[in-house]
Amino acid sequence: MQPTPEVANPFALMTAPEMVFAAIERSDRLARLKSTICRPLDNPRPAKPAVEAGAFDAAIEAVEIEPEPEPEVLDSSFGTP
């Protein structure tokens, strides 16, 4: 079974969205697909207790970060005329 000339070039479909919709409607393979709508992000996350979140924030804020040392310049005359 040969594809129709309009559908043979997929790049031509990008310039004509009406051809895409027509090709989708004519597709037997797409018609046989089972459709399932999954929305895993629609469920609300369980709320953390405020005490637990506050303790976590306090632990993160208590960590001291040491600054990185400045790179050592070996030859200061480099690049000067």
N, C-alpha and C positions, 0 to 999 in steps of 0.2 A: 504494500500500500504506500503510494507516494504522497508526500505532503503537498498541499496546494501551493501554488507559486507564491502567494502572499506570505505563507507561513514558512516557506523554505529558507528565507533569510531572516534570522532572528533579529538582526540589527535594523531591518526595515520595520519590524514591529515596535521598536523603541520610538520611532518617529510618528507612529499612528496608533494611539491607544485604542481607537475604536476597532482596529483590526485585532488587537490583543483580546478584547472582550468577545469578539465574534469567534476567534479561535478557541477560546476557553469554552464557550457555549457549544461548539461543535465537537469538542474533545470527548471521545468515548472513555478514555482512560481516566480523565478527571471526573466524569460522571459516576464511575464505579467506586471512587474513593469514599471511604466512610469519613464523615466529619465529626470531630469531637472538639469542643471548645474547652481548653484548659486555662484556668486563670489562677495560678498558684500565688500570685502576689496580691490577690484580692482579699485573702484572709488576713485579719489583723494579727500583728505579732503580739505575743504575750508581753504584757507590760512588766518591766523590771521594777522591783520595789525601790522607792526613792532612797532608802537607806543603803541598799546595795550599790546603786549608781553613785551616790555621794561618796561612799567608801572607795569605790574604784577611782573616781575623779581625784580624791585626796591622795591616793597612792601614786597616781600618775604625776600629780603636781609636786609631790615630795621628792621625786627623782631629780638629782642634780646632773646636768649635762655639762661636761667639761668642754670648753672651746678647743677647736683644733689648733695646734701650734702653727705659727706663721712659717711658710717655707723659707728655708735658709738660702740667702743669696751668696753664692760662692765667689763670684767675680763682679764687682760693681762697675767695672770699666767696660763691660760688654755692651756694645751698642752705642757708645759715646764716641764722637770723632776725635 
